[in-house]
Amino acid sequence: TYEEKLNYFDSNGNKQGTVEREEGIEKCLLLEAVQIWIINSDTKEVLMQQRSFDKENDPGMIDVSASGHVRYDETPTQALIREGKEEVGTYAFEKLIPSIKRLMDFEIDFSKVGRKGKYITHEYIAFSNQKLENYIKQDDEVEKLFFMKYDDVKEMIVTKDENMRIPYNEDTNKLLSLIEEEIINLEKQHTKEEI
């Protein structure tokens, strides 16, 4: 089997070494991950995925558009593009690349919510008016892709819905505020264009 090598870090974000993915997750080492929120620029709905029921960690849970580990020899941007193409399809993701914006980085410890993994997560956003059928899911990782109203996604996170993979904490709250700012800015642009 292909073993993914990842960097792990100390609490100050200094690289400590490399580790096999599974070992890093099991030992709760601080690993690096990326996430992207793909939002439909017309409907303001978020492209979400249900994780495959065959996945070892958090099977069947609802997660953000695309996410994954940063490999030891990648930058976060390279990891994001690789994971995005894998999870939502190369064609659709390549069309998004010019609009991708980095939002923030934060540390997330899944062991605090009874799950596995500890991450420095690089969060990104992109707006696109592509239709759902443009996105091609990765069969072994993703059960299904679907759009969800942003407010419904937020409610699932804030109420700590057991089906939602994104945990709720101060950082998530800050992230949601940044996403909302981006949505408001987009709406202002649209209004300007219509005038």
N, C-alpha and C positions, 0 to 999 in steps of 0.2 A: 504493500500500500504506500501511497505517496505521503510522506511525512512533511508537514509544513513547519519550517523553522521560523520562530518569531524572536524578536528582541524582547527582553524584559528590563524593567526600569526600577530605580528606587523612588521614594516618595517625592524627591525633588526633580524627577523626570530625567535623571542621568542614566544612560544605558549601562546595564550591569553585565549583560552577556546574551547568549541566544539559547533557546530551549525548544524542544518539540512542542507543537501546539497542545496536544492532549496533556502532557506533563505540566505545561504552564498553567493550563486551566485547573487541573487537579490540585496543584500546589498553591493556587490563588496568587500567582506572581502577577505583578503589574505589567500587563501586555498593552499593545497598541491596537486600536480599532478605528474604523471609519463608518459613518452613517450618512445617508443622504435622504432628504425629504423632497420628493418630487411632487409638485403641486400643480394641478391643472389651472392654467392662467385664466380660463374662462369661468369655470365653476367653483374654483377655490377648494376643490376636493383633493385629498391626499391619496397618492398611490400607495396602497398598503399591501403587505403580503402575509399569507398564512404560511408558517414554516411547515416543511414536510413532516409528516407523522413518523418518518423513518429517522429523523435527526436525533442524535444522541442527547443534545442539550435543548431543552425547551421545545419539544416537538409539538406541532399543531398550534403554537401560540401566534398571536397577531403581532407583526413587527412593522417597522418603518420600511419605505420603498426598497432600499437595498443597504446592506451593511456587511461587514466582515473584518477579518484580521489584516493588519499590515504585516507583510512578511519581512523577514530580517533584511532583505536587500532592496526594499521598496521605500519610496517616500509615501506619505499619506495620500497625495494626489494620485500617484500610480496605483495604489491599492484601491482607491475609490473607483478609478476608471475600470480596473480589472473586475472588481466585484459588481459594479454597475452593469457592465456588459454581460457578465455571467448571469446575473439574477433577473434583469429585465430586458435583455436582448441587446446585441451590438448596435443594430440600426437605430433603435429608439434612443439608446444612451448616447451615441455619437451626436445625434441631433441636439441633445441637452447640453453637451459640454460647454459651448460658449456662454451659457447662462448660469453655470454653477458658481455659487458664492460660498465662501467659508464663513460659518457663523460663530463658532466658539469651540473650545476644547474643554472637556471636563472629565473628572475621574469618577468612575462608577464601580461599585463593589456589589456584585450580584449575591455574594455570600450573605450579605445583610438581609436579603429577602428570600433566603432559603434556596438559592440557586448557585450556579458555579461560574467563576470568572471574575476577574478584576481588571479594569481597563482604563487607559487614557483614551477617550473617544474624541475623534475629530468630527465635528458636525458640519454638514453642508446642506444647502438648499438649491433647488433649481425649479424654474417655472417653465411649463410647456403646455401647449394646447393639444398635444397628441391624444388620440383616442385609446381606450383600453386595448383594443385589438392590435395596436402598434407594439405593445410590450409583449415580449416572449419570455415566459418564465423558465427557470432552470429546473427541470423535472426532479432531479434528486435533492434539491435544496428547498424548493418552493412548492407548496400544495396548490396555491392559487394566488393570483394578483387581482386586486379589486380597488375601486375608488371608495373613499369614505369621506363624509363631510368633516372638515377640520374640527368643528365643535364637538362632533361625536368622538373623534380620536382623542381630543383633549380631555373629554369627560371620562373616557376609559382609563386614561393615564392618571388623572387626578383622583378618581374614585378607587384607584388600584384594582381595577377589574382583573380577575384571575386569568383571563385569556390574553391580557395585554403584556407583551414582553418588556416594554419600556417602563422602567421603574419610576416612581414619583419621588423627587427630593428637591432641594433648593436649586440645584443645577438644572434639573429638568424644567423647573418653573421659569428660570431665566431663559432657557432655550425656547420655551413656548412663547415667552414675551418677544424674543427676537424674531421668531417665525411670524407672529402676529404683526410686528412692525413691517416685515417684508411684504405681507399680504396687503396691508394698508397702503404702503408705498406703490405697490402694483396697481391698486384700485385708483390711486390718485393719478398715476400715469395714464390709465385708461380713460379717466374723466377728461384729462387735458387733451388727449387725442380726439375725443368726441366733440370737444368744444370748437 
